[in-house]
């Protein structure tokens, strides 16, 4: 039986988008909230010209859409699925590249053992745990996670004084490439709270919570 090339060619074209670290960064950023080319350039450390070139590739392949706001063109991901695929790509790369446990575990507890998101959802439902979103207010408002409490990192030290010490706190930011979640955990632990970091992206966390809390 002869195999046609159509599906392979289309998949190869889509896969080519993921071959650039810069485009992966852009997808990672846009998974949080819509941004202008200038803001994306600043966040990635790339020039505006290079950022614009990568955005044009993402537009051609149907990964992003854009609209005008005054004089700026604002870009956003076309489908939430794109962010989920990026998360799967991170997971796959950690497995095949034999990333160490401390870098790859979804959450690390005191004994450095991974804890699944499903068990966290159960703890939230049983009023044993609280999930904290420490992204800035703009990102949280654009891609909110249900059942998560928004406490931006810059306010966390002060707000930690008001949090209940009989709860377990799971902290997330943009995902595994964001250091803020670890900083947030350190702040909470310094306040005497039991806190752990989530490595998953807000999209993945939202997907799991929505799926298992209906």
Protein Blocks (a to p, Z undefined) as FASTA:
>chain_A
ZZdfklmmmmmmmmmmmmpmklmmmmmmmmmoccdfklmmmmnopafklmmmmmmmmmmn
opaccddehjbccdddfbfklmmmmmmmmmmmmmmnopafklmgmbacfkopacdfklmm
mmmmnopaccddfbdfklmmmmccehiacddfklmmmmmmmpcfkbccddddfbjklmkl
mmmmmmmmmnopacdddfbdfklmmmmmmmmmZZ
